[in-house]
Amino acid sequence: MELKTNYFKLGLFIISAAAVIVIMLVGLGVGMFDAKKIYVETYFDESVQGLSSGSTVHYRGFPIGKVDRISFVTYDYGFDKDSEVFKTYRKYVRVIFVIEDTRIADQKIEVMENMLGSLIAQGGRIRLTQQPLTGISYLDIDFLDPKMYPPMKIAWDSEYLYIPSAPSVLSTFTH
């Protein structure tokens, strides 16, 4: 007994399956672009070796985002090279990161500013942390003594929400 292939039904099935796959991919892609993100910045007066765009940002060990960009404060804010601000802050590194965790990023910006203000007052600081074996760095937000690690005085208005940094554990041992 010979089976006869019905090319019309086979073609209709393949086209339908391809359409369903395309619709699913478009739907997932739109969800990615619609995700809310909160940009935050901090500044370091030390080397950020091992940190790169895409490095993770943790809050008390829990991943909440990724580093977006690393630059120098004087480059991003365009200070005059003869000014005192330039001379004071020329070695400071600016790190911008994105909070992608939807439980945090779904908050309104005003709520986030209030939460960050409270976090900073309680000693919330960003530290550069390295993984022991690999040396890969990431940022960790944790609570430190605010008297020991007061917020850095900055002479400009930050572009994004600002969280003060604290020296990395490694730099506190070497100084």
RASULPE-V733002 format. One line per field, one symbol per residue. phi: phi as a letter, one per 20 degrees, with the letter a starting at -180 (. if undefined). psi: psi as a letter, one per 40 degrees, with the letter a starting at -180 (. if undefined). burial: 1 if it has 16 or more other C-alpha atoms within 10 Angstrom, else 0. A space follows every 50 residues. Layout:
# RASULPE-V733002
phi: ???
psi: ???
burial: ???
This chain:
# RASULPE-V733002
phi: .dedfefffffffffffffffffffffffffffeffcdeccbccdbfdgn ebgnffdddlndfcabfebcbdgfffemfffeefffffdfefedcdcded fffeffffffffffffgffffeofcececdfgeenfebdcebdcffffcf fffddbeffdgdcfdcgfgffffed
psi: hhhhhgdddddddddddddddddddddddddddehiihhiiiihfiifhe hiheiihihfehheaihdihaiddddefiheeidddddedehhhhhihhe hdddeeiidddddddddddddeehihihiihdddehiihhhihihdddgi ihhifihidaihhiiiiiddddde.
burial: 00000000000000000000000000000000000111111111000100 11001111100011111101011100001000000100110111111111 10001000000100010011001111111100000011111111000001 1000000000111111110000000
